[in-house]
Structures are given as C-alpha cells and as structure tokens.
C-alpha cells in the first residue's frame, strides 16, 4: 500500500472476499480453486451464485488440462 493513491482494509479474509465479489455483475463468471476455504466455497455456491446470478466454477488447479477447459 506504500505510495498507493487508494487502499482498503478489511477485518478478515471473508470480509475482503465478499467486498471484492460485490464488484461482480449479474451474469459474470467466477473460476475458483476447488480446495478454497470452506466459508468461501459456501459463499460462492449458496449466496453469490443463487442470489446474484453469478456463474461459479470450482476447478482442480493442479490438473492443468482440466484448468484449461
């Protein structure tokens, strides 16, 4: 944040995550690693995807062939 014009601080990782996800718009698509923190996974699948019509794909990033799809 040194020499930055703007910055934001959040009280937790989930607060930061939700803040960034609120920038998405109806119909956007999120590609996320499948072994992400459980709270993040639940937020993406049960809140963001359902209530904001955001498409969510959880993928195994260690499998490069699957990731490229």
C-alpha positions in Angstrom: 0.0 0.0 0.0 3.0 2.2 0.1 2.7 5.1 -2.3 -0.8 4.0 -3.3 -3.5 6.6 -4.1 -6.2 4.4 -2.5 -6.4 1.5 -0.2 -9.0 -0.5 1.8 -8.6 -2.6 4.9 -10.9 -5.4 6.0 -11.3 -7.1 9.3 -11.0 -10.6 7.9 -10.3 -12.7 4.8 -14.0 -13.3 4.3 -14.8 -9.6 4.6 -12.2 -8.9 1.9 -13.6 -11.7 -0.3 -17.2 -10.5 0.0 -16.1 -6.9 -0.7 -14.3 -7.9 -4.0 -17.2 -10.3 -5.0 -19.6 -7.4 -4.6 -17.9 -5.8 -7.7 -19.3 -8.6 -9.9 -22.4 -8.1 -12.0 -25.3 -10.3 -12.9 -24.1 -12.9 -15.4 -20.4 -12.8 -14.5 -18.4 -15.9 -14.1 -16.0 -16.8 -11.2 -13.3 -19.5 -11.6 -12.0 -20.6 -8.2 -9.8 -23.4 -7.0 -11.8 -26.3 -5.6 -9.9 -26.6 -2.3 -10.6 -23.0 -1.3 -11.6 -22.2 2.3 -15.0 -23.8 3.1 -16.6 -20.5 4.0 -15.6 -19.0 0.7 -16.9 -22.0 -1.2 -20.2 -21.9 0.6 -20.5 -18.1 -0.1 -19.8 -18.6 -3.8 -22.2 -21.5 -4.2 -25.0 -20.8 -1.8 -25.1 -17.0 -1.8 -23.4 -15.4 -4.8 -24.4 -17.9 -7.4 -28.0 -18.1 -6.2 -28.8 -14.5 -5.3 -26.7 -12.6 -7.8 -26.9 -15.0 -10.8 -23.1 -15.3 -10.9 -21.8 -18.5 -12.6 -19.3 -20.2 -10.3 -16.9 -23.0 -11.4 -14.7 -24.7 -8.8 -11.8 -26.5 -10.5 -8.8 -28.6 -9.6 -6.0 -26.1 -10.5 -3.3 -28.9 -10.0 -4.7 -30.6 -13.2 -3.6 -28.2 -15.9 -5.7 -30.0 -18.6 -8.9 -29.5 -16.6 -8.0 -26.0 -15.7 -7.5 -25.0 -19.4 -11.1 -26.3 -20.2 
